[in-house]
Amino acid sequence: MILNSRNSRDEKLMFAVMAGLMAALVAVGSALRITLPVNVGTTSFHLGNIMCALSGIFLGPVGGGLAAGIGSAIYDMTNPLYISECWITFLTKGAYGLAVGLIAWSGHRRGERYGWNLAGTVTGAVVYAALYLFKGFAWDGLLLGGLQVGPALAALVPKLPATTFNAVVAIVCAPALAAAVMKARHSVGAARG
C-alpha cells in the first residue's frame, strides 16, 4: 500500500490526499476516451477502469470505492450525455473500486501482493461489467428506451466489445502499474532508511 505514515493524523491526511488524487485520476482517465454511438445510448473505450482498479488497490475497499465512484461521477457531470446518470455511475464504478479493494486488501495484504491485486482487478472488472450491462438493459433499454426485453437485450450487443476491451486493459495494466508504484515506493523507503 502507498500509505505508511508515522502517526494516525499523518496517515489520515495522506489517505485523504490519496483519495482525492485517485478520484482526479479516475475522472481524467474517464475523459481519455473514444466514444462510439450505438442504438441505445453510447459506449466508449477509455482508461478510467484502470484508475478505478488502482483506487481499490491503493486505498482499500472503502477509499477505493469512494475514489472510483466520485471520480467517475465527476466525469459524468462534465459531459451532457452522462450527467443525468452520474448517480448510477457513482454506484457502479464505486462497486468496481470496492470489489478490487476487498480482495487486494483481504487478509491484511493492503494491496501489496500482485496475485491478489490481479484477482481483485478481475473481480472488479466482472462486477462492473455486469452492473454496466444491467444498467444498459434495465435503465437505457427498458425504462428510458421503452423497449421490450428482447430488443433491450439485443441493444447490449454493441456494448460488449468496448466493455470487454476496457475490462481486459484494466486487468492487464492496473496490477502491473500498482507493482511498479510499490517497487518505486520501497526503493525510496530503502534509500531514506
Residue pairs with C-beta under 8 A, 6 or more apart in sequence:
1 58
1 60
1 105
1 110
1 111
1 112
2 14
2 18
2 58
2 111
2 181
2 182
2 185
3 11
3 14
3 15
3 18
4 189
5 11
5 13
5 14
15 59
15 63
18 58
18 59
18 63
19 55
19 59
19 63
19 66
19 67
20 67
22 51
22 54
22 55
22 58
22 59
22 63
22 64
22 67
22 68
22 71
23 55
23 66
23 67
23 68
23 70
23 71
23 74
24 71
25 51
25 54
25 55
25 71
26 48
26 51
26 52
26 55
26 67
26 68
26 70
26 71
26 72
26 74
26 75
26 93
27 48
27 71
27 72
27 74
27 75
27 78
28 51
29 46
29 47
29 48
29 49
29 50
29 51
29 71
30 46
30 47
30 48
30 51
30 71
30 72
30 75
31 46
31 48
31 75
31 78
32 46
32 47
32 48
33 44
33 45
33 46
33 47
33 48
34 44
34 45
34 46
35 42
35 43
35 44
35 81
36 42
36 43
36 44
36 45
36 158
36 162
38 155
38 158
38 159
39 155
39 158
40 136
40 140
40 141
40 145
40 147
40 152
40 155
41 136
41 140
42 81
43 158
43 159
43 162
43 163
44 162
45 162
45 165
45 166
46 166
47 169
48 71
48 72
48 75
48 93
48 166
49 96
49 125
49 128
49 166
49 167
49 169
49 170
49 174
50 169
50 170
50 173
50 174
50 177
51 68
51 71
52 64
52 68
52 71
52 72
52 93
52 96
52 97
52 100
52 124
52 128
52 170
53 96
53 97
53 100
53 120
53 121
53 124
53 125
53 170
53 171
53 174
53 175
54 174
54 177
54 178
55 63
55 64
55 65
55 67
55 68
55 71
55 97
55 100
55 101
56 64
56 65
56 68
56 96
56 97
56 98
56 99
56 100
56 101
56 102
56 104
56 111
56 120
56 121
56 124
57 64
57 100
57 101
57 104
57 111
57 117
57 120
57 121
57 174
57 175
57 178
58 64
58 111
58 178
58 181
59 66
59 67
59 97
59 101
60 101
60 104
60 105
60 110
60 111
61 97
61 98
61 99
61 101
61 102
61 105
62 98
62 101
63 101
64 97
64 98
64 100
64 101
65 94
65 95
65 96
65 97
65 98
65 101
66 94
66 97
67 97
68 93
68 94
68 96
68 97
68 98
69 89
69 90
69 91
69 93
69 94
69 97
70 90
70 94
71 93
72 89
72 90
72 92
72 93
72 94
73 86
73 87
73 89
73 90
73 93
75 82
75 89
76 82
76 83
76 85
76 86
76 89
77 83
77 86
82 89
85 135
85 139
88 135
88 139
91 131
92 128
92 131
92 132
92 135
93 128
95 124
95 127
95 128
95 131
96 124
96 125
96 127
96 128
97 124
98 124
99 120
99 123
99 124
99 127
99 128
100 117
100 120
100 121
100 123
100 124
100 174
101 111
101 120
102 120
102 123
103 116
103 119
103 120
103 123
103 124
104 110
104 111
104 113
104 116
104 117
104 119
104 120
104 121
105 111
106 116
109 116
111 117
111 178
111 182
112 182
114 175
114 178
114 179
117 174
117 175
117 178
117 179
118 171
118 175
121 170
121 171
121 174
121 175
122 171
124 170
125 166
125 167
125 168
125 170
125 171
126 167
128 167
129 163
129 164
129 167
132 159
132 163
133 156
133 159
133 163
136 155
136 156
136 159
137 152
137 153
137 155
137 156
138 152
140 152
140 155
141 147
141 151
141 152
141 153
141 155
141 156
142 149
142 152
145 152
145 155
147 155
